[in-house]
Amino acid sequence: MSLTELLLQAKAKKAEEFLFVVGSEPRVRLPSGWTSLRTSPALVTEWNLLQQSLLSNQQKAVLETTGVVQGEASFESVRIGFSFFQQDTTMKAILDMDLDGGRQEIQLPPSLLETCLRMKGLVLLSGPGEAGQVWALHRILQKLSEEKSFVGVVFSRKAFPQVREAKACYLYHNGDFARPEEKESLLAGVDMVVFDGYSDEESFEEALALAERGTFVVYSMKAPSITNALRRCLSVLGEKYGEHGAPRLAEVLSMASGQYAVAGLSGEKVFAHEVLLMKPQVRNMIEEEDVKGLENLMASSPENSGILTLNQSLLQHLIRRRVDLKTAFEVSRDPDNLDQLLKKVGI
């Protein structure tokens, strides 16, 4: 089976990732898991062909010099994100297949879009790290580009699906710089900075500092809930800045929002959300590092209060017949509260 046939087979299977390691079987990651495309190992000649198919001469030179190159390319009208690694006898490529074709249509809470459109402070996005989180962020950036004129930088260690530019201009970068001056030059004069898929202490501190200087920042991280994400952020700031860390976050945070995939009635994915707007009571709790109080506040908040709980979002999906009761109770973190909400609306 030729290299082209392998890529076409990966495309036909709607693979999410293609793993090519010289000396090992070519493999793809499907929604059901990893599977081999053939039993024979990948060859050096195929490695060379893969480079010729996807890399420019400049990128080949970077790979030869540094051993690593990342970027995007087009294959059979499909946009592919790639990462090539080459060191000694190790030759490996990871392809993010069909960045646009796998796009998911996600209904976002109106308050999330409205807050982002104000382009002020820091918006913290969280989720389990699955592909829907990237596409939710992509939709936010697309909406901003259609509504406002500005320059933004998107830091992402994986190939980020490019936003169709309207009024705004986005610059994409993997976040690795040879010298601090390079980052300073890139960020000079930008209005917005996005951190996609980051969760290390250094990147969050940088995001906070940018927001304090007046740059609008969206920080998208992997976390199982809003309160977990906030607890981790407060822990980082507390360790470094002591009692002054939490007030800094409370001052600039505009919103925290979480997104979670749920199996729909027809087998498709639907997404439930949490939303926490920075009202005075919420801001005071963050300043006091009262995460338990935030959890209690979210559990007891009525609709249209600036807070959307996971159970309230699941209830909306149940009313619209997008998910079944069994699935909703499996996803809920507080089944008793969900049961009370269902009884109030007669379900």
C-alpha positions, 0 to 999 in steps of 0.5 A: 500500500503506497503512502498516498493510499495510506493517507486516502484510507485515513481520510476515508475512515475519518481518522482524527490523527495519523501516526507515522513512525519509520519501522512501525505500522502506520496507525490512525486514531478513530473515534473508537481508538487506535488501529493499524492501516497495514501490518508492514512497517513504515519505510524511510522512502515513505518518510521522504515522500511524506516530507515532499508531500507536506513540507516546503523547502524551508520547513525541510531545512528547519527539520534537518537543523532542529529535528522538529517542524510543525505547520499545516498543509493541504492534501486532496482538498483536506487541510492537515496539521502536522508535526515532524520529529527526526533525531538519530534513527527516530523518524516520526510524523503526527498528522492532525487529519482534516482540521476543517472537515471535522468541525463541530457545530456547537451552540454556545451560551449567549452570555459567553459570546456577549462577554467575549465580544466586550473584549475586556479582561480574562476569559477562562475556558475549561473542558476535558480537552476533547475536540469540541473545546477547540471548535467552541474556541474557533467559533468564538474567534470567528464571531469576534472576527465578524464583529470587530476589527483588531489583531490577535495572536493564537498560541497553540501547540497543535495546529489550530484551525484557521479562522476565516478572517473578516474584520480581524487578523489572527496570527498563529504560533506554537509558543516556542521562541528562540529569544524573549525578544521574538515574543515581545515583537510578536505581541507588540500592539496586539489587542487579543491573545489566546492560549489554546490547550495550555495549563502550565504555571508559566503560561497562566501567569503570562495570561494574567499579566497580559490581561492586567496590561489591558490586553483581552485574553482567552485562556482555554485549559483542560479541567473537569469543571469550572471550580476545578480550573479556578482552584488550580489557577488560585493555587498557582497564584497563591504559591507565587504571590501569596495573599496578593494572588487571588485579588489579581485574578478577581480583578481581571477575570470577566468570566469562567465557562466550561464545556462537556460532551454528552451523547445525544439521542441520535448518537451525535455529540451535544455539549452541556455548559457551565457559566460563571459571570463575574458579579460582585458576590462571585468576585469577592469569593474568588478574592477570598479563595472561597471555592467551596462557597462558589460551588454552593452558589452555583448549586443554588443559583436560579436561571438568568442569574449570570450563572449557568450550572451543568444541571441547568444546561442538561435540563435544557437539552432534556426539554429539547429532547437532545439527550435521554434521562439516563445519559443526563443523570450519568453526566450530572455531578449532582443527580439529586439537584437534577431530579429537583429541577426535573420535578419543577418543570414536570418531567 
